[in-house]
Amino acid sequence: MRRDDVTGYFGPETMTWKLYREPLFVLGGVRALILQIAHPAVADGVARFSNFQADPFGRGYRTFAAMAMIYFGDKRQAEATAQRLWRIHSGIRGSYETRSGNFSKVVQSDYSANDPGLLFWVLATLTDTTLRVYEWLPVNDLPPDWREQFYEESKIAARLLGIPDDVYPADLQLFNEHFSTILNGDLLGSTETCRDMAGAILRHPRAPERLASLFAAGWLPEPLCARLGIDAGAGPVPRLEKLLRRIRWFYQLLPRWLRYNPAYHQARHRIARSEGRAPSFAGRFFYWLGRRVKVPLGLEG
């Protein structure tokens, strides 16, 4: 296998690896998941074609696991994961109803999970949430243009997932404008199913509702929170800022080998062996562990 094939579509020098090797991004998981199901088509799809209401965080975990394979896997693993997602989504079709004209007119919209606009929205929620997390929780050694670098690299994942170039905004500024238009528009959270799916996340028996609501409300516009029934109490933004400062203080005390996620160590192990170098202890450990059990935030297969 050629070195580029072993490294994968990204690699140690990319901003994608530098951000996603830090498990801090999981703090944005509730926000990204809420934003995904806030789209009426996504909400309808997960409500009718999955067990989302019983296991909403299972979807979040599977999304992170799939993206770990795309970001940290070799080229074969990344392509196989993208193709598997396309096959799964190709069977998901349906329609949803919204109201327009002061709620006097019912509009029915058909969708397929592989529609370019829907694929864009799902990836965009991850891209934007990652940017927000690392703006609030900056990590060391990032250059001034880290946002632009990360966004340019996100286009690689977009192409793998089947998102046409003319659907994915050309640069970060255009992306921010487009995302903000959708985020602050009337489409998100416009159906009862959206509200039901948000409730399944925030009021799941295994989820601390107040904390989950804080992580959502602290990062989302108030009108959208109101439509989705998200109530984190008064002043969610200052309270979230205070919580994140405490998390960052504790996180910085951890040694890098301990805080970096397993997929990163497994990928470095793969590259080191392909180059005839001795892998690190963490790489050897997570490689050994991954061959025996399913490791959270690790590579599969």
C-alpha positions as a printed NumPy array, in Angstrom:
array([[  0.   ,   0.   ,   0.   ],
       [  1.361,   3.426,  -0.939],
       [  2.173,   5.919,   1.825],
       [ -0.722,   8.209,   0.811],
       [ -3.08 ,   5.251,   0.985],
       [ -1.816,   4.357,   4.465],
       [ -2.034,   7.95 ,   5.73 ],
       [ -5.564,   8.384,   4.396],
       [ -7.271,  11.506,   3.091],
       [ -5.988,  13.653,   5.947],
       [ -2.866,  13.054,   8.056],
       [ -0.747,  14.249,  10.992],
       [ -0.11 ,  17.724,   9.601],
       [ -3.74 ,  18.522,   8.814],
       [ -5.872,  20.772,  10.957],
       [ -8.506,  18.034,  10.967],
       [ -6.205,  15.698,  12.902],
       [ -5.049,  18.47 ,  15.236],
       [ -8.635,  19.282,  16.208],
       [-10.234,  15.846,  16.217],
       [ -7.428,  14.15 ,  18.117],
       [ -8.66 ,  16.255,  21.05 ],
       [-11.828,  14.662,  22.463],
       [-13.036,  18.13 ,  23.441],
       [-15.155,  18.091,  20.282],
       [-17.591,  15.675,  21.963],
       [-18.725,  18.587,  24.146],
       [-20.46 ,  19.904,  21.048],
       [-22.183,  16.581,  20.432],
       [-25.538,  17.657,  21.88 ],
       [-25.5  ,  20.849,  19.804],
       [-24.653,  19.026,  16.567],
       [-27.268,  16.336,  17.195],
       [-29.95 ,  18.909,  18.061],
       [-29.153,  20.887,  14.91 ],
       [-29.4  ,  17.775,  12.755],
       [-32.826,  16.718,  14.003],
       [-34.   ,  20.349,  13.956],
       [-34.21 ,  19.949,  10.174],
       [-37.7  ,  18.548,   9.455],
       [-36.428,  16.033,   6.885],
       [-33.766,  14.643,   9.219],
       [-36.264,  14.516,  12.083],
       [-38.774,  12.602,   9.969],
       [-36.096,  10.219,   8.704],
       [-34.728,   9.285,  12.113],
       [-38.238,   9.046,  13.592],
       [-39.463,   6.604,  10.942],
       [-36.316,   4.677,   9.979],
       [-34.413,   4.271,  13.256],
       [-34.801,   3.708,  16.98 ],
       [-33.732,   7.3  ,  17.651],
       [-36.326,   7.994,  20.344],
       [-35.143,   5.011,  22.376],
       [-31.441,   5.546,  21.698],
       [-30.7  ,   9.094,  20.449],
       [-27.115,   9.031,  21.655],
       [-26.517,   5.83 ,  19.73 ],
       [-26.992,   7.862,  16.552],
       [-24.562,  10.467,  17.833],
       [-22.001,   7.796,  18.657],
       [-22.392,   6.132,  15.233],
       [-21.964,   9.509,  13.529],
       [-18.738,  10.213,  15.431],
       [-17.504,   6.652,  14.791],
       [-18.13 ,   6.964,  11.042],
       [-16.403,  10.341,  10.856],
       [-13.432,   8.951,  12.818],
       [-13.043,   6.306,  10.095],
       [-13.14 ,   8.993,   7.404],
       [-10.753,  11.347,   9.197],
       [ -8.272,   8.88 ,  10.742],
       [ -8.697,   5.736,   8.657],
       [ -6.576,   4.794,   5.675],
       [ -8.032,   5.467,   2.235],
       [ -9.679,   2.061,   2.023],
       [-11.39 ,   2.521,   5.385],
       [-12.512,   6.073,   4.592],
       [-13.964,   5.137,   1.216],
       [-15.686,   2.014,   2.557],
       [-17.273,   4.052,   5.362],
       [-18.52 ,   6.75 ,   2.97 ],
       [-19.969,   4.114,   0.621],
       [-21.701,   2.333,   3.505],
       [-23.312,   5.586,   4.65 ],
       [-24.517,   6.269,   1.105],
       [-26.105,   2.812,   0.865],
       [-27.858,   3.227,   4.215],
       [-29.181,   6.66 ,   3.31 ],
       [-30.338,   5.6  ,  -0.151],
       [-33.255,   3.692,   1.411],
       [-34.461,   6.619,   3.514],
       [-37.168,   8.655,   1.799],
       [-40.255,  10.468,   2.966],
       [-42.037,  13.797,   3.277],
       [-42.817,  16.372,   5.916],
       [-45.36 ,  19.177,   6.247],
       [-44.693,  22.782,   7.167],
       [-46.947,  25.824,   7.25 ],
       [-46.408,  29.098,   5.411],
       [-48.316,  32.339,   4.909],
       [-48.971,  33.018,   8.593],
       [-49.55 ,  29.297,   9.086],
       [-52.569,  29.342,   6.771],
       [-51.087,  27.103,   4.067],
       [-49.727,  23.579,   4.492],
       [-46.717,  22.752,   2.311],
       [-45.589,  19.146,   1.809],
       [-41.924,  18.576,   0.954],
       [-40.467,  15.279,  -0.223],
       [-36.913,  14.268,   0.644],
       [-34.284,  11.588,   0.23 ],
       [-31.537,  11.218,   2.835],
       [-28.982,  11.443,   0.019],
       [-30.298,  14.787,  -1.227],
       [-27.222,  17.056,  -1.524],
       [-28.806,  19.728,   0.648],
       [-29.478,  17.285,   3.483],
       [-26.022,  15.745,   3.249],
       [-24.615,  19.261,   3.423],
       [-26.679,  20.117,   6.488],
       [-25.553,  17.061,   8.465],
       [-21.863,  17.678,   7.712],
       [-22.308,  21.424,   8.235],
       [-23.609,  20.856,  11.771],
       [-20.399,  18.965,  12.584],
       [-18.162,  21.513,  10.858],
       [-19.777,  24.538,  12.492],
       [-19.965,  22.889,  15.916],
       [-16.268,  21.987,  15.748],
       [-15.422,  25.612,  14.988],
       [-17.57 ,  26.824,  17.887],
       [-16.08 ,  24.34 ,  20.376],
       [-12.473,  25.258,  19.599],
       [-13.225,  28.964,  19.603],
       [-14.525,  28.573,  23.155],
       [-11.914,  25.994,  24.177],
       [ -8.737,  26.932,  22.274],
       [ -5.972,  24.343,  22.14 ],
       [ -2.265,  25.03 ,  21.862],
       [ -0.211,  25.362,  18.673],
       [ -3.031,  26.425,  16.329],
       [ -2.059,  29.019,  13.677],
       [ -4.124,  32.196,  13.198],
       [ -5.805,  30.758,  10.08 ],
       [ -6.756,  27.426,  11.668],
       [-10.448,  27.999,  10.911],
       [ -9.82 ,  28.506,   7.207],
       [ -7.489,  25.506,   7.04 ],
       [-10.021,  23.285,   8.795],
       [-12.82 ,  24.444,   6.508],
       [-10.799,  23.772,   3.344],
       [-10.08 ,  20.255,   4.619],
       [-13.775,  19.692,   5.345],
       [-14.341,  19.802,   1.578],
       [-12.487,  16.484,   1.327],
       [-15.012,  14.839,   3.631],
       [-17.828,  16.525,   1.72 ],
       [-16.702,  14.981,  -1.572],
       [-16.313,  11.548,   0.02 ],
       [-19.854,  11.787,   1.374],
       [-21.266,  12.671,  -2.047],
       [-21.804,  16.401,  -1.555],
       [-21.253,  18.208,  -4.897],
       [-18.759,  21.065,  -4.971],
       [-21.463,  23.516,  -6.047],
       [-23.493,  22.71 ,  -2.904],
       [-20.643,  23.121,  -0.417],
       [-19.757,  26.841,  -0.023],
       [-16.463,  27.853,  -1.608],
       [-14.914,  29.431,   1.481],
       [-15.447,  29.843,   5.211],
       [-17.079,  33.254,   4.941],
       [-19.707,  31.958,   2.524],
       [-20.207,  28.888,   4.697],
       [-20.782,  31.043,   7.791],
       [-23.277,  33.217,   5.926],
       [-25.174,  30.235,   4.529],
       [-25.186,  28.38 ,   7.843],
       [-26.334,  31.476,   9.723],
       [-29.212,  31.973,   7.275],
       [-30.489,  28.452,   7.94 ],
       [-29.788,  28.633,  11.69 ],
       [-31.757,  31.849,  12.114],
       [-34.493,  31.052,   9.598],
       [-37.896,  29.455,  10.097],
       [-37.222,  25.956,   8.729],
       [-35.361,  24.435,  11.697],
       [-37.663,  23.182,  14.411],
       [-40.749,  23.863,  12.3  ],
       [-42.506,  20.504,  12.827],
       [-43.761,  18.623,  15.85 ],
       [-41.443,  15.759,  14.95 ],
       [-38.433,  18.071,  15.387],
       [-39.662,  18.947,  18.865],
       [-40.276,  15.28 ,  19.707],
       [-36.761,  14.289,  18.596],
       [-35.216,  17.129,  20.61 ],
       [-37.144,  15.902,  23.629],
       [-35.824,  12.387,  23.066],
       [-32.287,  13.787,  23.384],
       [-32.771,  16.141,  26.315],
       [-35.091,  13.967,  28.37 ],
       [-33.494,  10.594,  27.775],
       [-33.266,   8.575,  31.018],
       [-29.475,   8.352,  30.77 ],
       [-28.963,  12.046,  29.953],
       [-28.688,  14.779,  32.609],
       [-31.426,  17.037,  31.233],
       [-30.225,  20.289,  32.791],
       [-26.671,  19.803,  31.527],
       [-27.784,  18.691,  28.054],
       [-30.14 ,  21.667,  27.82 ],
       [-27.309,  23.995,  28.856],
       [-24.991,  22.64 ,  26.141],
       [-27.771,  23.183,  23.598],
       [-29.163,  26.544,  24.732],
       [-25.718,  28.046,  25.321],
       [-24.83 ,  27.571,  21.657],
       [-28.169,  28.001,  19.861],
       [-30.425,  30.98 ,  19.055],
       [-33.266,  31.578,  21.521],
       [-36.068,  31.353,  18.89 ],
       [-34.86 ,  27.903,  17.811],
       [-34.623,  26.753,  21.429],
       [-38.177,  27.948,  22.002],
       [-39.48 ,  26.033,  18.971],
       [-37.715,  22.875,  20.147],
       [-38.792,  23.196,  23.768],
       [-35.26 ,  23.678,  25.112],
       [-35.211,  25.488,  28.448],
       [-31.896,  25.84 ,  30.252],
       [-33.067,  28.559,  32.606],
       [-31.826,  32.141,  32.777],
       [-28.465,  33.21 ,  31.369],
       [-27.354,  29.971,  29.655],
       [-24.412,  31.577,  27.827],
       [-22.531,  32.884,  30.936],
       [-23.178,  29.597,  32.75 ],
       [-21.867,  27.593,  29.8  ],
       [-18.788,  29.82 ,  29.58 ],
       [-18.071,  29.226,  33.287],
       [-18.455,  25.458,  32.889],
       [-16.177,  25.36 ,  29.838],
       [-13.467,  27.341,  31.633],
       [-13.444,  24.721,  34.376],
       [-13.307,  21.898,  31.826],
       [-10.41 ,  23.549,  30.004],
       [ -8.457,  24.054,  33.241],
       [ -8.77 ,  20.362,  34.117],
       [ -8.165,  19.215,  30.54 ],
       [ -4.865,  21.062,  30.259],
       [ -3.522,  19.102,  33.232],
       [ -3.761,  15.827,  31.296],
       [ -0.69 ,  14.549,  29.405],
       [ -1.157,  14.495,  25.652],
       [ -0.798,  10.729,  25.325],
       [ -3.711,  10.335,  27.72 ],
       [ -6.024,  13.011,  26.35 ],
       [ -5.719,  12.294,  22.601],
       [ -8.46 ,  10.036,  21.307],
       [ -7.854,   6.36 ,  20.401],
       [ -8.407,   6.804,  16.638],
       [ -5.498,   9.26 ,  16.506],
       [ -3.144,   6.86 ,  18.309],
       [ -4.277,   3.951,  16.126],
       [ -3.672,   6.003,  12.974],
       [ -0.188,   7.046,  14.139],
       [  0.541,   3.385,  14.909],
       [ -0.496,   2.414,  11.355],
       [  1.684,   5.091,   9.764],
       [  4.714,   4.333,  11.953],
       [  4.618,   0.639,  11.074],
       [  4.269,   1.404,   7.351],
       [  7.417,   3.551,   7.588],
       [  9.395,   0.981,   9.569],
       [  9.398,   3.081,  12.742],
       [  8.605,   1.923,  16.261],
       [  5.066,   3.023,  17.242],
       [  4.526,   4.897,  20.486],
       [  3.357,   3.124,  23.621],
       [ -0.107,   4.68 ,  23.289],
       [ -0.256,   3.607,  19.645],
       [  0.663,   0.027,  20.501],
       [ -1.814,  -0.054,  23.378],
       [ -4.82 ,   1.233,  21.426],
       [ -3.931,  -0.945,  18.427],
       [ -3.846,  -3.984,  20.73 ],
       [ -7.082,  -2.954,  22.46 ],
       [ -8.879,  -2.207,  19.204],
       [ -8.243,  -5.726,  17.936],
       [-10.051,  -7.149,  20.964],
       [-12.924,  -4.8  ,  21.811],
       [-14.806,  -1.894,  20.268],
       [-12.991,   1.193,  21.539],
       [-15.013,   4.424,  21.942],
       [-13.705,   7.064,  19.499],
       [-11.477,   4.377,  17.966],
       [-11.119,   2.894,  14.502],
       [-13.033,  -0.209,  13.49 ],
       [-11.803,  -3.051,  11.312]])
